[in-house]
Amino acid sequence: MALVKFQTENFRNLSSAPVSFSSSFNLLYGENGSGKTSVLEAIGYLGLGRSFRVNRHQAVVSHGEQRLTVFGGLDHGLDSRRHGSETDLVHRLGISRDVGQKETMLRVDGEAVRSLSALAKHLPVSVIDPGVFDVVAGGPGKRRQFLDWLVFHVEPSFGSLWQQCQRVTSQRNQTLRNGRLDEALLRVWDHQYATLSERITEARAGTFGRFKLAFEKLVREVEVPWTEGLKLEYYPGWDVSRPLAELLVDHRDQERKVGHTLYGPNRADIRLKFQGRPVAETFSRGQQKTLVILMKIAQGMVLSAMGKQVTFLLDDINAELDEGHRAMLAIRLQALRCQVFITSIERPMVDQLWPEGNAPDYRLFHVEHGKLTEE
Ligand SMILES: Nc1ncnc2c1ncn2[C@@H]1O[C@H](COP(=O)(O)OP(=O)(O)OP(=O)(O)O)[C@@H](O)[C@H]1O
């Protein structure tokens, strides 16, 4: 599916006029501060339930306003011959946040829904912005987030499984922090935590397997010589040769001392090694960026193979990637039939993105003072 109708109210500096997008490529250009990133941020808000730029909802609502809203209409996307007219919409999504009341309201097809995953499952949004390169350069949390985004879209039960596990972890942590050790209660939490952890690990490992196959295929196709000797490995967060419940009992004193859970899915990682050493210590900045781009494309490959269309938000990539890598990314995303939004300051040179002259169906927008004008 693709986001073809879009409207916001009180979202940063964006105008509330409705916009129609292409289910293929959308190129947005405009000067600094015109609102390009805010458009992508609002699309991301709909698919992720939060801003990919800031943690506080308060920053996103237009100055002096209390409530922001983002609406989106989805059509069948590139797998359908029908494009974009109102009658072709298959889902209507809405998210509204009242920053005073700290309340979020979600709607799918006119019905109120409680869980963000009900919205998110319809719109897999993948962001490529200057912050994305932390997937390689940053800590394990960034890589868990990267993997879990894919697991969520591959395994329908993952979202609720993860939430249950977070609840049990927090209760277990409280018990660990209690002055008097209640071993019987801890054993109850251990058991629940271990059961959920094993299910999460199974879902993550299965999805990681698919991701790794896609990544290896991609690397063979694009022939990047420096990836030879690169190893991607999933680390579940503990030594899985032993049952987690048993390991927790063995490390009781250590966990009580720190007052929180030290083993399990909250410690998982994708380990990226080149000739046995962490990539972040070995690869150049440019190589690390290319690696992240390849990993992002591989995620798209996994979902495309399942018939899901990913909406990619490419913010300010001109500053991060050279012309060759930008073209590689555009061509790959086009081949995967993804929906893509690209921002730039200058009017984009379409023949630079598609040097072979095979540009897809695209729409070009000029952004000025938060308003999109199609050209
Ligand atoms: N909460 C808000 N309410 C109203 N306006 C805001 C709010 N937050 C930011 N702005 C303004 O909205 C504009 C949008 O900024 P945005 O980051 O989307 O621009 P951009 O086109 O991506 O710029 P750049 O090319 O510099 O990255 C800026 O002028 C900013 O000052």
The ligand as an SDF file (V2000), in Angstrom:
LIG
                    3D

 31 33  0  0  0  0  0  0  0  0999 V2000
    6.3370   23.6940   16.4060 N   0  0  0  0  0  0  0  0  0  0  0  0
    6.5050   24.5060   15.3740 C   0  0  0  0  0  0  0  0  0  0  0  0
    5.5250   25.3700   15.0090 N   0  0  0  0  0  0  0  0  0  0  0  0
    5.6580   26.1840   13.9480 C   0  0  0  0  0  0  0  0  0  0  0  0
    6.7650   26.2110   13.1790 N   0  0  0  0  0  0  0  0  0  0  0  0
    7.7630   25.3870   13.4900 C   0  0  0  0  0  0  0  0  0  0  0  0
    7.6800   24.4940   14.5960 C   0  0  0  0  0  0  0  0  0  0  0  0
    8.8290   23.7860   14.6520 N   0  0  0  0  0  0  0  0  0  0  0  0
    9.5880   24.2190   13.6400 C   0  0  0  0  0  0  0  0  0  0  0  0
    8.9650   25.1840   12.9480 N   0  0  0  0  0  0  0  0  0  0  0  0
    9.4410   25.8920   11.7470 C   0  0  0  0  0  0  0  0  0  0  0  0
    9.0490   25.0870   10.6580 O   0  0  0  0  0  0  0  0  0  0  0  0
   10.0010   25.1750    9.6080 C   0  0  0  0  0  0  0  0  0  0  0  0
   10.2170   23.7970    9.1100 C   0  0  0  0  0  0  0  0  0  0  0  0
   11.4680   23.2660    9.2980 O   0  0  0  0  0  0  0  0  0  0  0  0
   11.9790   21.9670    8.5400 P   0  0  0  0  0  0  0  0  0  0  0  0
   13.0340   21.4150    9.4050 O   0  0  0  0  0  0  0  0  0  0  0  0
   10.8510   21.1000    8.1630 O   0  0  0  0  0  0  0  0  0  0  0  0
   12.5890   22.6250    7.2320 O   0  0  0  0  0  0  0  0  0  0  0  0
   13.4370   21.9930    6.0570 P   0  0  0  0  0  0  0  0  0  0  0  0
   12.8090   22.4840    4.8030 O   0  0  0  0  0  0  0  0  0  0  0  0
   13.5910   20.5360    6.2200 O   0  0  0  0  0  0  0  0  0  0  0  0
   14.8110   22.7390    6.2710 O   0  0  0  0  0  0  0  0  0  0  0  0
   16.3370   22.3000    6.0870 P   0  0  0  0  0  0  0  0  0  0  0  0
   16.5950   22.2850    4.6220 O   0  0  0  0  0  0  0  0  0  0  0  0
   17.0430   23.4370    6.7640 O   0  0  0  0  0  0  0  0  0  0  0  0
   16.5240   21.0010    6.7710 O   0  0  0  0  0  0  0  0  0  0  0  0
   11.1820   25.9320   10.1450 C   0  0  0  0  0  0  0  0  0  0  0  0
   11.1410   27.2320    9.5950 O   0  0  0  0  0  0  0  0  0  0  0  0
   10.9330   25.9890   11.6440 C   0  0  0  0  0  0  0  0  0  0  0  0
   11.3780   27.1880   12.2220 O   0  0  0  0  0  0  0  0  0  0  0  0
  1  2  1  0
  2  3  1  0
  2  7  2  0
  3  4  2  0
  4  5  1  0
  5  6  2  0
  6  7  1  0
  6 10  1  0
  7  8  1  0
  8  9  2  0
  9 10  1  0
 10 11  1  0
 11 12  1  0
 11 30  1  0
 12 13  1  0
 13 14  1  0
 13 28  1  0
 14 15  1  0
 15 16  1  0
 16 17  2  0
 16 18  1  0
 16 19  1  0
 19 20  1  0
 20 21  2  0
 20 22  1  0
 20 23  1  0
 23 24  1  0
 24 25  2  0
 24 26  1  0
 24 27  1  0
 28 29  1  0
 28 30  1  0
 30 31  1  0
M  END
$$$$
